[in-house]
Amino acid sequence: MDYSKKSSIAQIRKKFDASVEKYSDLEAAQKTLPDAALAMELIAGAALCTTPDAVNMLDVGCGAGNNTLKFLQLRSPMNCDLLDLSAKMLDRARKRVVAADPDGVVRTIQADFREARLPENRYDVVFAAAVLHHLRDDADWRIAFKKLYAITAPGGGLWITDLICHDTPAIEEMMRRRYADYLVAAGGAELRDWTFETQRLEDTPRSLNWQLALLKEVGFERIEILHKTSCFAAFGGVKPK
């Protein structure tokens, strides 16, 4: 694949700078993701039941803070690190998280996750929701997953919701048709066409099988698939103590 034809980090940042209001409304923001609310609930629940005494959490690609807010409904106060490309998203996320968890500690980090300087073995909970599909070649994915493992605390968990593809071309085509039908039902042909064009420009997802194997490769264990639809999945794993 010629990754040079994909959107740059600057272009993706600009897009999200202009989308703060949209991504502050879960229902509007997630119209293109089947079962988005369920997936968010499941990763929050998985984080809580595997790390019930969590203190430190990181939300990678936090957007307006929806996944952090969902977890704070289950456990607070927390030390919350919010990381995103967009300063405008971070400002909105910070305000929402502080309001939800006034006794917690909130830190914002504007950076590309791959370049951010983050402490190793710190985070009891790491969320990466609808962000990893922006990674590019296999080496890029491996570097990112190794870093995710390094910053997770022993006994802590990484929990992902994201766009996925499929290893079998015929299955991929079938699932794309089903996803197209879902998008038309959710918002008409315009939503379908906008979504597929955005994915063509911005996204390079990997299959769920490939990502589960990569989680094992970098060292995670107790790996779980929490939910899967046609083209999205919620899953994760725990770092050994």
N, C-alpha and C positions, 0 to 999 in steps of 0.2 A: 504494500500500500504506500502511496505517496502522501506522507503525513504533512508535507509542506502545503497541501491544498486545504488542510483543516484550519479552523479558526485559531488565531494566536491567543496567548494568555491575555494580552491587552484587549483583544476583541471580546473575549468572554467576560472579562472584568467590566467593560463598558456596557455590555448587555445587562449584567446584573445590577450595575449602578442605576440603570433605568427601570428596574423591576422591583423596587423595594416594596411598594404598596401591594403588588400582586403576591409576592412571596410572604407577606405578613398575614395573608388570608389563606388558611390551609385549604379550604375547599376550592378557591379559585386557582391557587398555585398548583394544586396537584391534580387538576382535571385530566391531565394526560397520563397519570399513573394509576392503573387499576389497583384497587384496594390500598391506596396510599395511607389512609388513616389506620387501617388494620396493621399494615407493615410497621408504621411508626409505633403503634401500641405494642407490637410484638417485640421489637428490638429494645424498647424501654423495659418491658417486662423481663426479657431475657437478661438484660444488664442487672436488674434488681435481684433476680433469683440466683444468679451466679456470683454476684458481688454485693450481698446485702449490706455490708458495712462500708460501701464505697464512700470516698471522701473527695477524690480528685477526678475530674472528668474533662475530656477534650471533645469538642464537636468540630470535625474537619469539614470545611465547606458548609459552615453553619447556616448561611443565608440569614433569614430573619429570626432564627433561633427556635424553630418549631420543635425539633427533636429534643433539644435541651429542656424546653418547657414541658414537654410530655414526661420526661424523666423526673423533673422537679415535682410533678404532681404525685409521684410515687415516693420520692426521697429528697429531703432537704433538711438543713442547709447543705450546700455543696460548694467546693471550689471549682468554678467553671471557667475553662479556657475556651474561648470562641475564636475560631480561625476561619478566615475567608479572604478571597481576593479583593472584595469590594468593601471600601471604607464605609459606604452608605449602608450596606447590609449590616456591617458590624455595629454601626451606631444604633440601628433599629433593634438588632438582637440584644445589645447590651441593655437598652432601656427596658425591653420586655422581660429579660431575665432578672434584672435588679428588682423590678416591680414584683415578680413572682417569688423571688428568694432574697428578701431584704437582709437576711442574716448571713447570706453566703458571700463569697468573694468571686468577683467576675473580672477576668482579664481578656482583652481583645488583642488579636494578633493578625495584622493585615499582611498576608504573604501567600505565595505559592507553597503548599504544604511541603513539597519536595525540597524547598530551599529554607524553610523555617527552622530556626534553631530551637529545638525542643528538648527538655530533659529526658534522659533515658530512665526506664523503670519507674515512671511517675504515675501514670494515669490508670486508675482502677476501671474506668469506663471510657472507651473511645467509640464515638459514633462517626461513621462515614456514610452519609445519606445522599444519594444522587450526585456524587462527586467523582468517584473513581473512573467512571466512563470517559472522563476527559484525559486520562492517561493515554499514551500513544503506543510505542512498540513494546515488545515483551520485556526488554531490559528495563524500560521505564516502569512497567508494572512490578517487576521484581524489586527494584530499588524502593518503590513506594511501600510494598508489603513488608519488606525488611525493616523499613523505618517505623511502620505501624507496630511491628512486633517489638522493636527496641524501646519505644516510648511507653508501651503498655506495662503496667506494674505486674510483677509476679502474682499470679492468681486473678489478674484483671482480664477483661474481655474486650474484644473488638467486634462491633456489631454494624453490619452493612445493609443498606437497602439500595438497590441500583438497577439500572437497565442492564439486561444481559442479552447475549445471542445464544445460538445453539450449534453444536458440533456437526450435526447432520444437515446438509443443505436442504433436503426436502422438508425436514422438521422446521428449520429456520423459516422457510417460505410459508409453511402452514401457519406458524405462530405469527408471522408478520401479517398475514391475511386476517387472522383473528384479532390482532391488535388494531389493524386498520378499521375493522368493523366496530370495535369498541370506541375508537376515536370518533367515528361518524355518529354513533349513537350519543356520545357525550357532548359533541360540539359541532357536528356537521362535517362536510367535506373540507371546509376551510381549516378546521382544527387538525384534521388528518394531514392535509398537505403541509401546513405550517410545522407540525411535529416532525414529519419525515424529512423535510428540508433542513430543519434545525439539527436533527440527528446526523444527516449527511455532512453538514458543515462542521459540527462540533464534536461528535461522539465516536469513540472507538471501543465499544464494549467487548468483553470477553465472556465466554460461556460460564455458566454456574459450575460445571464440572472442572473447568480450568482454574477458576478462582478457589474452589475448595481444595484442589491439589496444591495450589500456591500457598494457601493458609498452612497446610501441613508442612510444606517444604520449608517455610521460614520458621516453623516451630510451634504454631498453635496446636492445641489439642481440644478434645471435647467439642468438635466442630458440629454445628447444627444447622440444618435448613429449617427456617421458621415458617416460610411461606414462599410460594412461587405462582405467578400467573403466566400469561403468554410470553411476555418479554421483560418481566421484572421479578426480582427475588429479594427476600430478606433472609440473612444468614450471618454466621459469625463463629467465633471460637474463643477459647480461653487460653491464656499463657500459663504454662506450668509454674507452680510455686517454687 
